[in-house]
């Protein structure tokens, strides 16, 4: 079988995990990176690094032609670029809608996957959400940008047959990026609220598995919630991570203090009370999670980073 060719636009933490999984399955992968210093990490994932600063590429005709040619050279594309904060502000810019024309012009795309966020649901007061739940209103500036990106892609799928699938990702973690690193550094505080804040997580390796499943078997125009299906409070997750490292539980911080310290956009990342249901991911995409809760996932991430206590839970 000829190897599949995959372009990952924005080959960061999530993109590199997808690249590793795809290369392991025999795919040829190209991963874009905005800064030359990121190229070694992209190459280490098994992908071919390709320098691309998306905003600059879209700003002039030559850049747009080069981008269109890059997309046209691949049959599968993962869009792993999210909203970018305007420096010094709470505003965000997102280039996803401007990627629709070159995606449509390719003429050979078999599947596109866009990595969105469960942040588009906003605060649901602890209620369960799934793919049938409409986007929320109280989503913060980053969530608004995500909603607009989804809308542009879904309209292109409906009216122009863009073969896009949207993955709404819960909070992503894995080796090198998890709550344990901040707890060990002593700078993590659990946001205290009444009722407690509920968070949803997905291990980056399970995210990669979901992305490849969507590329190979997802339906155009479909949305999939990608979460481990075991929502938990911030305190539960933080205390479990600390215990696995043999450290005391981290201190708390009132929600309003945290909001001021973090800023509105970042506060929304952890303050939206909702519980994400992953039934469609499991039943329709056929994904079997390697880390079905934060307990298994944190243990693996801590062990990979050499932080697991000898007598962990």
Beta strands, then each sheet from edge to edge (+ up, - down):
strand 1: 5-9
strand 2: 28-33
strand 3: 48-51
strand 4: 76-79
strand 5: 84-85
strand 6: 92-93
strand 7: 111-117
strand 8: 128-129
strand 9: 164-169
strand 10: 171-173
strand 11: 190-192
strand 12: 198-199
strand 13: 201-203
strand 14: 223-226
strand 15: 232-233
strand 16: 252-254
strand 17: 275-276
sheet 1: 3+ 2+ 1+ 4+ 7+ 9+ 14+
sheet 2: 5+ 6-
sheet 3: 8+ 17+
sheet 4: 10+ 13+
sheet 5: 11+ 16+
sheet 6: 12+ 15-
end
